[in-house]
């Protein structure tokens, strides 16, 4: 083939006409000193012991509540309670045995155990090696019920309690049929009402 015919025709693997750079064989070993291209992302900085301690302290404060001398061990963080629901501790064990009758009554009233795996704050209430599905503490179990139902039952219980007081007052003020009433101030029963805290036995 003539030189004129070879113009414009480039042999495979040869540099294009006018190329001034250095050709590198694709199968050749990398040039010594060359910087290989790797992951361009910056490596994550390892957490220092001080930072890890501060983070863990914050987690403990979140689920433990106020850290004073009289901390309530049954305190529940309001932020972990879903909107529209009520959390309460209920008795599960009595003298070391599960009170199945009481648990059935709770279920009938709409109470269900709070699942421990619902969120990290729930898991923080139990040991890391806890295999159960519920949150328990000293024979008590954390349970939940819709707030709407809780308010209805609370109003019903308050109505029953007031009715018992009125019935007892009527019984004290009443007289047998056919006898004089007790409307006179000298015979009228003197009923006083008061509220006081129930005594808590010391351990």
Backbone as numpy.savetxt, mean C-alpha at the origin, in Angstrom:
# Nx Ny Nz CAx CAy CAz Cx Cy Cz
41.17 -4.91 -74.33 40.29 -3.72 -74.33 41.19 -2.50 -74.33
40.83 -1.45 -75.09 41.64 -0.25 -75.22 41.54 0.59 -73.97
42.54 1.50 -73.81 42.53 2.38 -72.65 41.32 3.27 -72.65
40.91 3.71 -73.84 39.73 4.57 -73.91 38.51 3.82 -73.42
38.46 2.51 -73.76 37.28 1.75 -73.32 37.31 1.49 -71.83
38.52 1.48 -71.26 38.61 1.23 -69.81 38.21 2.42 -68.97
38.18 3.62 -69.57 37.75 4.80 -68.83 36.27 4.67 -68.45
35.96 4.94 -67.25 34.58 4.80 -66.76 34.30 3.40 -66.25
35.17 2.49 -66.53 35.00 1.12 -66.02 35.96 0.92 -64.87
35.43 0.56 -63.64 36.25 0.39 -62.45 36.21 -1.05 -62.01
37.42 -1.61 -61.84 37.52 -3.00 -61.41 37.01 -3.13 -59.96
36.32 -4.20 -59.67 35.74 -4.44 -58.34 36.83 -4.40 -57.28
36.63 -3.62 -56.25 37.59 -3.51 -55.17 38.59 -2.39 -55.36
38.59 -1.76 -56.51 39.53 -0.67 -56.75 38.90 0.64 -56.36
39.70 1.63 -55.93 39.11 2.91 -55.51 38.59 3.67 -56.70
37.59 4.52 -56.49 37.07 5.31 -57.61 38.13 6.31 -58.07
37.95 6.76 -59.30 38.90 7.70 -59.90 38.91 9.00 -59.11
40.08 9.46 -58.77 40.20 10.70 -58.00 40.22 10.49 -56.50
40.07 9.22 -56.01 40.05 8.94 -54.57 41.44 9.07 -54.00
41.65 9.91 -52.98 42.97 10.14 -52.43 43.21 9.48 -51.10
42.18 8.80 -50.53 42.32 8.19 -49.21 42.97 6.83 -49.29
43.05 6.21 -48.12 43.68 4.90 -48.01 42.62 3.82 -47.95
42.74 2.83 -48.79 41.79 1.73 -48.83 42.09 0.77 -47.69
41.02 0.28 -47.03 41.16 -0.69 -45.94 40.44 -1.94 -46.32
41.13 -3.04 -46.24 40.52 -4.32 -46.57 39.50 -4.67 -45.49
38.26 -5.04 -45.91 37.18 -5.36 -44.95 37.53 -6.56 -44.12
38.33 -7.48 -44.66 38.67 -8.68 -43.90 39.95 -8.57 -43.14
40.59 -7.41 -43.19 41.88 -7.26 -42.51 41.69 -7.04 -41.03
42.74 -7.29 -40.24 42.71 -7.07 -38.80 42.62 -5.58 -38.52
41.99 -5.15 -37.42 41.89 -3.72 -37.12 43.26 -3.13 -36.87
43.41 -1.91 -37.26 44.67 -1.21 -37.09 44.95 -1.00 -35.62
46.19 -1.27 -35.22 46.56 -1.11 -33.82 46.37 0.34 -33.40
45.75 0.53 -32.24 45.52 1.87 -31.73 44.17 2.44 -32.13
43.45 1.74 -33.01 42.14 2.24 -33.42 41.14 2.06 -32.27
40.22 2.99 -32.08 39.23 2.95 -31.01 37.99 2.25 -31.54
37.64 1.08 -31.03 36.45 0.38 -31.52 35.18 1.12 -31.11
34.18 1.03 -31.94 32.90 1.65 -31.66 32.07 0.72 -30.79
31.66 1.18 -29.67 30.86 0.38 -28.76 29.61 1.14 -28.36
29.09 0.79 -27.18 27.89 1.46 -26.68 28.24 2.90 -26.34
27.57 3.83 -26.98 27.87 5.25 -26.80 27.21 5.84 -25.56
26.31 5.04 -24.90 25.63 5.55 -23.71 26.58 5.61 -22.53
26.41 6.62 -21.71 27.28 6.78 -20.53 26.92 5.71 -19.50
27.89 5.05 -18.90 27.59 4.02 -17.90 26.90 4.63 -16.68
25.95 3.84 -16.07 25.21 4.32 -14.90 26.15 4.38 -13.70
26.05 5.47 -12.97 26.89 5.66 -11.80 26.39 4.79 -10.65
27.28 4.06 -10.03 26.89 3.18 -8.93 26.53 4.01 -7.70
25.47 3.58 -7.03 24.98 4.31 -5.86 25.96 4.16 -4.71
26.31 5.27 -4.08 27.24 5.23 -2.97 26.53 4.72 -1.72
27.28 4.20 -0.73 26.65 3.73 0.50 25.83 4.80 1.20
26.30 6.04 1.19 25.57 7.13 1.82 24.26 7.39 1.12
24.27 7.38 -0.21 23.05 7.60 -0.97 22.06 6.45 -0.78
22.58 5.23 -0.74 21.72 4.07 -0.53 21.07 4.12 0.85
21.84 4.55 1.87 21.30 4.66 3.22 20.20 5.72 3.29
20.41 6.86 2.61 19.39 7.91 2.62 18.12 7.46 1.92
18.27 6.73 0.82 17.09 6.24 0.09 16.33 5.23 0.93
17.05 4.32 1.60 16.38 3.33 2.42 15.69 3.95 3.62
16.31 4.96 4.23 15.69 5.66 5.36 14.38 6.31 4.94
14.36 6.89 3.73 13.14 7.52 3.24 12.04 6.48 3.02
12.41 5.30 2.52 11.42 4.24 2.34 10.84 3.79 3.67
11.70 3.67 4.69 11.22 3.23 6.00 10.29 4.27 6.61
10.65 5.56 6.48 9.76 6.60 7.00 8.40 6.56 6.30
8.38 6.20 5.04 7.14 6.21 4.28 6.12 5.22 4.77
6.57 4.02 5.23 5.60 3.03 5.67 5.53 2.87 7.19
6.47 3.52 7.93 6.47 3.38 9.38 5.67 4.47 10.07
5.60 5.62 9.47 4.90 6.73 10.10 5.81 7.52 11.01
5.25 8.39 11.85 6.07 9.21 12.75 6.91 8.34 13.68
8.20 8.64 13.75 9.12 7.81 14.53 9.31 8.41 15.92
8.27 8.40 16.74 8.40 8.87 18.11 8.23 7.68 19.05
8.26 7.97 20.35 8.23 6.91 21.34 6.91 6.17 21.35
5.81 6.86 20.99 4.50 6.23 21.03 3.97 5.86 19.67
4.80 5.40 18.77 4.37 5.05 17.42 3.36 3.91 17.46
2.28 4.08 16.73 1.26 3.04 16.63 1.74 1.99 15.62
1.95 0.76 16.09 2.44 -0.29 15.20 1.39 -0.74 14.20
0.15 -0.30 14.37 -0.90 -0.63 13.41 -1.26 0.58 12.55
-0.38 1.58 12.54 -0.60 2.76 11.72 -0.56 2.39 10.24
-1.49 2.94 9.47 -1.57 2.69 8.03 -1.41 4.01 7.30
-0.49 4.07 6.38 -0.24 5.28 5.61 -1.48 5.59 4.76
-2.12 6.75 4.95 -3.33 7.08 4.16 -3.08 7.07 2.66
-1.84 7.32 2.24 -1.55 7.37 0.81 -1.63 6.00 0.15
-1.56 4.95 0.93 -1.62 3.61 0.35 -3.05 3.09 0.25
-4.02 3.86 0.75 -5.42 3.43 0.69 -6.04 3.96 -0.60
-6.54 3.09 -1.47 -7.14 3.55 -2.73 -8.39 4.40 -2.46
-8.66 5.31 -3.37 -9.82 6.18 -3.23 -11.10 5.35 -3.28
-12.01 5.65 -2.35 -13.28 4.93 -2.30 -13.25 3.67 -1.46
-12.13 3.41 -0.76 -12.00 2.20 0.04 -11.62 2.54 1.47
-11.95 1.63 2.39 -11.63 1.75 3.81 -10.73 0.61 4.22
-9.64 0.93 4.91 -8.73 -0.08 5.45 -8.95 -0.16 6.96
-9.01 -1.38 7.49 -9.10 -1.59 8.94 -8.40 -2.90 9.30
-7.80 -2.90 10.49 -7.23 -4.13 11.02 -8.33 -4.94 11.68
-8.38 -6.23 11.36 -9.39 -7.12 11.93 -8.70 -8.33 12.56
-9.36 -8.88 13.57 -8.80 -10.04 14.25 -8.91 -11.29 13.38
-7.78 -11.98 13.25 -7.79 -13.26 12.52 -7.52 -14.44 13.45
-6.62 -14.25 14.42 -6.26 -15.33 15.32 -6.70 -15.00 16.75
-7.14 -16.01 17.45 -7.55 -15.87 18.84 -6.89 -17.00 19.63
-6.03 -16.64 20.58 -5.28 -17.61 21.38 -4.50 -18.57 20.49
-3.91 -18.02 19.42 -3.07 -18.83 18.54 -3.82 -19.63 17.50
-5.14 -19.58 17.50 -5.94 -20.33 16.54 -6.75 -19.35 15.67
-6.88 -19.70 14.39 -7.64 -18.83 13.50 -9.12 -18.83 13.89
-9.68 -17.65 14.05 -11.09 -17.50 14.41 -11.91 -17.52 13.12
-12.19 -18.72 12.64 -12.88 -18.86 11.35 -14.29 -18.30 11.39
-14.96 -18.41 12.53 -16.32 -17.87 12.63 -16.32 -16.36 12.46
-15.35 -15.71 13.08 -15.24 -14.26 12.96 -14.87 -13.85 11.54
-14.00 -14.61 10.88 -13.61 -14.31 9.52 -14.78 -14.44 8.56
-15.64 -15.41 8.80 -16.84 -15.57 7.96 -17.77 -14.38 8.14
-17.91 -13.92 9.40 -18.76 -12.75 9.66 -18.20 -11.50 8.98
-16.88 -11.34 8.97 -16.26 -10.20 8.30 -16.52 -10.26 6.80
-16.39 -11.44 6.21 -16.65 -11.58 4.78 -18.11 -11.26 4.45
-19.02 -11.63 5.33 -20.43 -11.34 5.10 -20.70 -9.83 5.13
-19.91 -9.11 5.93 -20.06 -7.66 6.01 -19.26 -6.92 4.92
-18.63 -7.67 4.03 -17.96 -7.05 2.89 -16.47 -6.87 3.04
-15.88 -7.35 4.14 -14.44 -7.19 4.34 -13.66 -8.26 3.59
-12.56 -7.83 2.94 -11.68 -8.73 2.22 -10.23 -8.40 2.57
-9.34 -9.41 2.58 -7.93 -9.13 2.89 -7.29 -8.22 1.85
-6.44 -7.31 2.32 -5.69 -6.43 1.42 -4.52 -7.23 0.85
-4.37 -7.33 -0.46 -3.24 -8.09 -1.03 -1.92 -7.40 -0.79
-0.93 -8.15 -0.35 0.37 -7.58 -0.01 1.13 -7.13 -1.26
0.81 -7.69 -2.42 1.55 -7.36 -3.64 0.90 -6.23 -4.43
0.00 -5.50 -3.80 -0.70 -4.43 -4.54 0.27 -3.32 -4.96
1.18 -2.94 -4.08 2.15 -1.89 -4.41 3.32 -2.01 -3.45
4.45 -1.34 -3.74 5.62 -1.44 -2.86 5.33 -1.05 -1.42
4.46 -0.06 -1.18 4.15 0.33 0.20 3.47 -0.79 0.96
2.66 -1.59 0.27 2.02 -2.72 0.92 3.06 -3.79 1.27
3.99 -4.06 0.35 5.00 -5.08 0.60 5.93 -4.68 1.74
6.09 -3.37 1.97 6.97 -2.91 3.03 6.43 -3.25 4.42
5.16 -3.61 4.53 4.58 -3.94 5.83 4.94 -5.36 6.28
5.50 -6.16 5.38 5.83 -7.53 5.72 7.31 -7.79 5.46
7.89 -8.82 6.08 9.31 -9.15 5.83 9.55 -9.47 4.37
10.79 -9.30 3.94 11.12 -9.52 2.54 10.93 -10.97 2.12
11.03 -11.92 3.07 10.86 -13.33 2.72 9.45 -13.84 3.01
8.50 -12.92 3.19 7.12 -13.30 3.47 6.51 -13.98 2.25
5.93 -15.17 2.43 5.37 -15.94 1.34 3.85 -15.84 1.26
3.23 -15.20 2.25 1.78 -15.09 2.27 1.29 -14.04 1.28
-0.04 -13.99 1.13 -0.68 -13.06 0.20 -1.36 -11.91 0.91
-1.29 -11.89 2.26 -2.00 -10.88 3.03 -1.02 -10.11 3.92
-1.52 -9.03 4.55 -0.73 -8.23 5.48 -1.22 -8.52 6.89
-0.36 -9.08 7.73 -0.75 -9.51 9.05 0.23 -9.00 10.10
-0.29 -8.82 11.31 0.55 -8.33 12.41 -0.10 -8.67 13.74
0.59 -9.48 14.54 0.15 -9.83 15.90 -1.28 -10.34 15.93
-1.57 -11.29 15.08 -2.90 -11.91 15.06 -3.95 -11.10 14.34
-3.58 -9.93 13.82 -4.52 -9.08 13.09 -4.20 -9.15 11.59
-5.21 -8.89 10.79 -5.05 -8.89 9.34 -5.64 -7.60 8.79
-4.95 -6.99 7.85 -5.42 -5.75 7.24 -6.44 -6.08 6.16
-7.64 -5.49 6.29 -8.74 -5.79 5.37 -9.29 -4.49 4.78
-10.03 -4.63 3.69 -10.58 -3.48 2.99 -12.05 -3.70 2.67
-12.76 -2.57 2.52 -14.17 -2.60 2.17 -14.52 -1.27 1.52
-15.45 -1.25 0.57 -15.85 0.03 -0.03 -16.32 1.02 1.04
-15.85 2.26 0.96 -16.20 3.27 1.95 -17.71 3.51 1.99
-18.36 3.43 0.86 -19.82 3.62 0.81 -20.53 2.64 1.72
-20.12 1.38 1.67 -20.72 0.37 2.53 -20.34 0.59 3.99
-19.13 1.02 4.24 -18.68 1.29 5.62 -19.52 2.38 6.26
-19.82 3.46 5.52 -20.62 4.55 6.05 -22.05 4.10 6.32
-22.60 3.27 5.45 -23.97 2.78 5.65 -24.06 1.96 6.94
-23.12 1.08 7.15 -23.14 0.22 8.34 -22.87 1.05 9.59
-22.00 2.06 9.50 -21.72 2.91 10.65 -22.98 3.68 11.06
-23.71 4.21 10.11 -24.95 4.93 10.42 -25.98 3.98 11.03
-26.06 2.76 10.53 -27.00 1.79 11.08 -26.64 1.43 12.52
-25.34 1.26 12.80 -24.92 0.95 14.17 -25.18 2.12 15.12
-24.96 3.35 14.66 -25.25 4.52 15.50 -26.73 4.61 15.81
-27.58 4.31 14.84 -29.03 4.34 15.06 -29.43 3.31 16.11
-28.87 2.13 16.02 -29.19 1.08 17.00 -28.74 1.49 18.40
-27.55 2.09 18.50 -27.04 2.49 19.81 -27.93 3.57 20.44
-28.35 4.57 19.65 -29.23 5.63 20.19 -30.59 5.07 20.58
-31.08 4.11 19.82 -32.37 3.50 20.14 -32.30 2.74 21.46
-31.21 2.07 21.73 -31.07 1.37 22.99 -31.07 2.34 24.17
-30.44 3.51 24.00 -30.43 4.51 25.06 -31.84 5.05 25.29
-32.55 5.35 24.22 -33.93 5.87 24.38 -34.85 4.84 25.02
-34.69 3.58 24.63 -35.54 2.53 25.22 -35.26 2.38 26.71
-33.98 2.50 27.09 -33.66 2.38 28.52 -34.18 3.59 29.31
-34.09 4.77 28.73 -34.63 5.96 29.39 -36.14 5.85 29.58
-36.82 5.35 28.54 -38.27 5.19 28.65 -38.62 4.15 29.71
-37.79 3.12 29.84 -38.04 2.10 30.84 -37.87 2.65 32.25
-36.85 3.51 32.45 -36.62 4.09 33.78 -37.71 5.09 34.16
-38.19 5.81 33.16 -39.19 6.85 33.44 -40.61 6.30 33.47
-40.81 5.11 32.96 -42.15 4.55 32.90 -42.64 4.00 34.23
-43.94 3.81 34.33 -44.57 3.24 35.53 -45.56 2.16 35.10
-45.88 1.24 35.96 -46.87 0.20 35.61 -48.22 0.83 35.27
-48.94 0.14 34.43 -50.24 0.64 33.99 -51.19 0.77 35.18
-51.88 1.90 35.25 -52.83 2.15 36.34 -52.23 2.86 37.52
-50.97 3.24 37.47 -50.32 3.94 38.57 -49.98 5.36 38.13
-49.54 6.16 39.09 -49.20 7.54 38.81 -47.92 7.60 37.95
-47.84 8.66 37.17 -46.64 8.85 36.33 -45.52 9.43 37.18
-44.36 9.54 36.59 -43.18 10.07 37.26 -42.80 11.44 36.70
-43.80 12.20 36.37 -43.52 13.51 35.81 -43.12 14.53 36.87
-43.51 14.30 38.11 -43.16 15.25 39.16 -41.65 15.23 39.39
-41.10 16.41 39.67 -39.66 16.54 39.81 -39.11 15.72 40.97
-39.94 15.42 41.98 -39.46 14.67 43.13 -39.34 13.18 42.82
-40.08 12.71 41.82 -40.04 11.28 41.49 -39.48 11.03 40.09
-39.26 12.12 39.37 -38.73 11.95 38.02 -37.30 11.42 38.09
-36.95 10.37 37.31 -35.58 9.83 37.36 -34.57 10.84 36.83
-33.48 10.95 37.54 -32.42 11.88 37.15 -31.38 11.11 36.32
-31.48 11.25 35.02 -30.60 10.50 34.12 -29.51 11.43 33.61
-28.27 11.03 33.83 -27.14 11.80 33.34 -26.40 11.00 32.26
-25.91 11.75 31.30 -25.18 11.12 30.20 -23.74 11.64 30.20
-22.86 10.76 29.90 -21.45 11.15 29.85 -20.66 10.16 29.00
-19.52 10.62 28.56 -18.63 9.78 27.75 -17.24 9.86 28.35
-16.60 8.74 28.45 -15.24 8.71 28.95 -14.48 7.59 28.23
-13.16 7.73 28.21 -12.34 6.74 27.53 -12.35 5.41 28.28
-12.34 4.35 27.52 -12.30 3.04 28.13 -10.88 2.77 28.64
-10.77 2.19 29.81 -9.41 1.90 30.34 -8.71 0.85 29.50
-7.44 1.08 29.25 -6.63 0.14 28.48 -5.74 -0.62 29.45
-5.86 -1.94 29.48 -5.05 -2.70 30.42 -3.57 -2.61 30.07
-2.73 -2.53 31.10 -1.29 -2.46 30.89 -0.73 -3.86 30.73
0.21 -3.99 29.81 0.82 -5.29 29.57 1.79 -5.64 30.69
